[in-house]
């Protein structure tokens, strides 16, 4: 049966196991890695589940990431898309607008620059571990460790006062909560924009040694654009790594042999981080691209105007690319995974995220040799209702 003969599927969101993608993906990937899909707004487009086809779509400049032409894969994404079109939100722009922002920002997130931050990230990490020790077990690892570390780091990079973290963390969470109404999500977005707008105005009068002040100094962006770009970096800069730190720890605690291997040999941190990124794939509801002209892929014609949902979770579990993909193996060379995307929209802050995790996991395991879940693993609440997957809370003891 050819792909064109398949009935359109809908995007599955129900997981049979909290650490594995929905099982439908594996069956569909084996049968047809590119197949018709019914989007939430009634559009009939495509679903990519294979590694090769997913990478091809993400790399092809004939596919657009503009929110105005992409279709939502699930109903909850309809309201998210209505909020994503704002000056400075370069993630959802195509060239040349996307290129204009990336050129200004790429130099701020190079491997060399991020490595210069390592001593500061180590200090922040150790400070959080000290605070956990003082607090005493049990603690919620999300609030005590996973969320503060990337929040403190991105605040220092952007020049955002960490004392305001309660506000931007609350608004970020509300924005990414797929259960929230469009009104609540818009309220959260307006709160974030209003907060950063005031910050940009203050930095124009009193610049500092930070990224927002640097963007102002270029003279190449309006304050509205700087505000939008800064909100995007603030939200993405703490939400993604925070969820990887917490979910990755949960995963290691559920896989004691892998945890023991990393604790015994911290030099495995680099491969462990890549494997956890591949295995968990916390960007679990897309991304979506739309063909700007007819495109031939996998023997199929994707017509101009048709959207393709790329299941990164399914692509990262493709046995044609990763051997025994449903097993966690921290010694695996998992480079080439698509967890940070691929092509021109690949995650700008991926090197920063990697460093935060390479420092965070071994430091946590070394400080607390007896680290364990303080509640049964199956009772840990998963973030299935959020745009970024993870755990809502992670009670641990030691």
N, C-alpha and C positions, 0 to 999 in steps of 0.2 A: 504494500500500500504506500503510495507517495504521500508526502506531507500535505499536498493540496487536497487529498481525499480525507484527511482527518477532520473530525468534527472539532470546532474550536473548544478549547478547555478554558476554565477560569483559574486564576492564580490561587494556588492552595496556601493557606496560612496556618492550618492546624498541624501541630507537630505531634508525632507519636512518641517521641523521646525529646526531652528538652535540649539536648546537645546535638541533635541531628535535624537536617531539613525535613520537610514533609516528604513522605515516602513516594508520593506521586512523581516527584522530580526524577528519581532514579529510573523508574519505569519508562517515563516519557523520554528521558535522555537516551536510553538504550534503543528505544523504538524509533524516535525521530528527534534529534537534538534541536531542530528548528521546526516548530509546529504552530498551526493557527491558534490564536487566543482571543477570547472575548473580554474586552476591557470593561471597566466599571461603568463607563458612560455609553456602552453599546457599540463602541468601535470594535471592528474585527481586525486585529493585527497579528502579531507573532510573539511566541515565547521561545527564548534561547536558553537551553539547559546544558549544552555541551561546551567544553572548554574552548575548542577551536573556533566555533561559530560565535561564542560570546566575545572572545578576544577580537575577532574580525569585525564585529559590529562596533565595538568600542573604539577601534583604531581607524575606522573608515570615515573620512571627512564628509562623505555624502549623507551622514546621519547627523541630525540636529539634536541639541540638548535644550533648546529654547522651550521654556515652560508653556509658551503660547501655542505650540504645535504638538506637544506630547500629550498622550492620553493616560489617565490614571489606571493602574493595574487593579486596584481595589477601591471600594467606595470611599474609605477614609482618606485616600489620597486626593480626592476631588477638592476638599477644602484646603489641603496643604498646597496644592498647585495655585489656588487663588491668592496665596500669600507670598509666593516665591518670586513674583515679578516686582522688583524694587531696584532702583538705581544702586549699583554697587554689588548686587548679588551675582557676581560673575560666574558662580558655579552653574547657573542656569542660562548663561549667555553663549552664543556662538561667536567665532571670529567675525569681524575684527574686534568687537567689544571685549570678548573674553581675552584675546591676546593682549589688549591694552592693559588690563589689570594684571595678568600673569607676569608680564614683563616687569612691572613695577614691584611685584611681590616675590618672584622666584628667588632673587638674590638674598632675600631675608631668611630663606629656609633651606639653604644649601647644606650638604653633609658637613662641610667644614664649619660653618656657623653653628650648626646644631651641636657639634662636638665641643665647641667652646662653652656650651651651656652645661656640659656634663657635671662639673664640680658643683654648680648651683643646684642641679636636679638631685644629685646625691645628698646635698645638705637638706633640701626640702623633704626628701624621702626619709632620711634619718630622723628629722624633726617629727615627722608624723608617726614614725615607729616609737620614738620616745614618748609621744603623747599617748599612744595606745598602751604602752607599758604602765604609764602613770594612771590611766583610766582603769586598767584592769579588765580581765575577761568577765563576761562575754562582751564583745563590741560588734557593731554593724560595720563590716569592712568597707562597705560603700561610703558611708558617711565619715569614717575615721581615717581611711587610707586612699581608696580608689578615686573618690571625687576630689578631695583637696589637692592631691599632687598635680594633676594636669590643670586644675583651676588656678593654682598659684603660679604655675609656669606660664600659662597663656596670659594671665594678668600682668606679670612682669614684662613679657614680651610686648604686649600691646600698650602698656601704661595704664591699665585699669586698676583702681584701688581694690585689693582683695577684700577689704572691709565691706564692700558692696556685694560679696559673693552670694549672700542669701537671695538677693533680688534677681541677679541674672541667672542663677541656677534654677530658681523657681520658675522664672519666665521661660527658660530654655526647655525645662521639663514639660511645661504646659504646651509649648509650641510643638513638641515632638510626640505628645500623647494623642494617639489616633482616636481615642474615645471622646476627646473633647469636641465641643461644638465649634462651628466656624466662628461664632462670636467670642468664645473663650480663647481660641487660637489667635484671633485678630487682636484681642486685648493684650495677650502676651507679646505679640510682635510689636504693637505700638509702644508697650512699656519698654521693650529692649531698644527700639529705635529712639525713643525719647531720652532714655538714659545715656546712650552713646552719643546722641546729638549734643547733649550738654557737655559731655566729656570732650568732644572735638572742639567745641567753641572755647572751652577753657584752655585747651592745648594750643589753640591758635594764638591766644594771648600769652600763654606761659608754656612754651614747648619744653619737652623733656627728652631724655635719651631713650626713646621707645619707638615702636613701629608706627603708631598713629601720628606722632609728631613728625616722623620721617616722611609719611605720605603727604602730610600738609606741606612740608618743606619742598616737595617736588614741584608744587604748583601745577600739577598735571591732572588733578582730580578736584571736583567740587566737594564742598563739605557734605552734601547729600550723598555723593558716591563714596566718600570716605566712611560715612556713617554706615551705609549698607554693607560695605566690605568688612568693616570692623565687627559688625554684628555677626556676620557669617563666620569670621575667624574665631570670634569669642565662643559662639555656640559649638562649632565643629571642633574647636581646639580643646574643649574640656569634655564634651559628651562622649566622643568616640573612645578616647583613651581610658576614661573613667570606666566605661562599660567593659572594655577589654581587660583592664586590671582586675575588676571584680569577677567577671565571667571566666576569665582565664584561671583565676585562683580557684573558683568553684570547680572548674573542669579538672584541674590538677588534684584537688582533694577527692574527686570522684574517680581518679585514676592514680592510685597510690604508687604504683611502680614508676610511673612517669615523674611524679612528684619527687620520689626518692632519688631518681637519677639526676634531676636538676639540682636538688639539694647537695648531692654528693659531688657534683661537678658543675660549678657555676659557669664554667666556660661554655656550657651548652646553652647559655641564655639566648645567644643570637639565633641558633636553629630552633630553640623552643618557641621564641616569639613568632618566627615565621610560620611554624607549624600550628600554633594556636590561632594565628590570624587566618590561616587557610581553613582549619578545622571548624572554627566557630563562625566566621564570616558574618559579622554583626550587622552589616548593611544588607538586610534580608528581604527587602521589598522592591528590588529593582537593581540598577537604574533603568530608565526608559529612554530610548532614542527613536527619532522619527526620520524616515527616509525623505530626503529633499528631491530625489529623483529615483527612477527605477533602479534597484540594486539586485544583482544576482549573487546569492550566497547559498551554499549547500544544495545547489541545483534548483533552488526556488527563486522566484522573482518577488522581491518585496517592493510593492508599488509605492510611488511617490505619495507621501501623506500617511502611509501606514506606520504605526508605532511598533517597536520591538521592546518587550520587557526582557532584560538580561538578568537571569537568576544567577547571581554571583555564588550563592550557596551551592547550587547544583553544579556550576562550572568547576568550583573548587573541590568537588567530590567526584570528578570525572575520572574513572579508572584508566581512561586512555591517556591521561596526563600524570596522574598520581597513583602509584601502586598501592593497593589495599587502602583506598582513600577514606573509608569509614573508620579506620583505626587511628588513634592519636599516637604519634611517634615523634618525640622531641628530638631525635637524632636525624630525622628525615631532612633532606635538603629541599625545603618546600618553596624555594625561590621561584618566582614566576606565577605565584597565585594572584588572583584578581581582587583581593580584599580591599586594596586601595584604588581599584579601578584600573583603567588602562587608556592610553592615548592622551589627548591634550587635556582631558579633564581629570587625569590621575591626581589623587589627593596631594595638595600642596604641602601639607604638614606631616607627611608620612615619616620623614626622617626623625622629626621631633617625637612622634608617637613611638617609634621603634626604640629610641633612647630611653624614654620614660619607662617602657616595659622591660627593656634589658636591665635597667637599674632596679626597677620596682620588684619584680618577681623574686630574684635571688636574695635581695635585701630582706624581704618579708620572710622568706623561708629560713634564712640564716638567723634572723632575730628571734623567731619563734619556732624552735625545732619540733614542738608538740602541736603546731597549728592544726586545728580540726574544726569541722562544722559543729556549731552549737545547736543545730536543729537537724532532723532527718533530711537528707538530700532531696528527697521527693517533695518535701514541704517548702522548699525555697521557691518564692514567687518569681516567675520569669517575666521579662518585659515583652511579652507577645503583643501587647497593645501599644508598643512604642515604635517609632520609625527606626530607632537603633536598638538592636536586641541586646539582652543582658539579664541581670537580676535586679529586682527592685531593692532588695536588702540581702545581706549575707552575714548572718550571725555566726561569729567564730569565737573559739576559745583556744587556750594553749596550756 
